[in-house]
Structures are given as C-alpha cells and as structure tokens.
Amino acid sequence: MKKAVAIQIPLDWLEGIPPESTTLQHIFRMGLYHYKVERAIAMYTEGVGSLGYIAEQLGLSKRDIIREARLRGIVPDVSEETVREEMANNASYNQ
C-alpha cells in the first residue's frame, strides 16, 4: 500500500496554475527532483560519498547527477566503470 502525505499550499502560489491534481503532482515531482539533485551535489562536494552511493541514497540515477554536476561546472571524479557505463548508454541511445 502506498503511503501519502497531505500538504497545504497557499492559494496565491497557484496563481495561473490549473488546480488539477495531475498538474499539481507534476509540479511537486519536478520540485522534488530538483531538490534531490541540489542535495546530491551538495553531498558530493562535501565529500559524503561517491556519486553511486549518493545516487542510491537519494533515489536518483548516477548519470543524472553527473550531468547536473557538469552543468554547474563541477567535474565529478568518475571511475573507469562509470565511463564505460556512460559510453554504453550513449551508444545504445544513438542507435
């Protein structure tokens, strides 16, 4: 059984946004993803662990964290295995 959390959102935050539940769920998912990415990058720069460890802890893909770090000018220290995984993913994506 899925657990749910109910939150109250001030109506002025929703100005111009359709109050449909699917729209609000989408907005929340986008915000949650953004928060997790920011947290992952902070954890990585603080030396909490490897990209793989942090990705696992936050439920993100290592590939997403690497991409987001690079977009912020952070060059992650990646292993040869990670490079091989990325190259394989890129090769399958380009086919």
C-alpha positions, 0 to 999 in steps of 0.5 A, a space after each residue: 500500500 502506498 503511503 501519502 502525505 497531505 500538504 497545504 499550499 497557499 492559494 496565491 502560489 497557484 496563481 495561473 496554475 490549473 488546480 488539477 491534481 495531475 498538474 499539481 503532482 507534476 509540479 511537486 515531482 519536478 520540485 522534488 527532483 530538483 531538490 534531490 539533485 541540489 542535495 546530491 551535489 551538495 553531498 558530493 562536494 562535501 565529500 559524503 560519498 561517491 556519486 553511486 552511493 549518493 545516487 542510491 541514497 537519494 533515489 536518483 540515477 548516477 548519470 543524472 547527477 553527473 550531468 547536473 554536476 557538469 552543468 554547474 561546472 563541477 567535474 565529478 571524479 568518475 571511475 573507469 566503470 562509470 565511463 564505460 557505463 556512460 559510453 554504453 548508454 550513449 551508444 545504445 541511445 544513438 542507435 
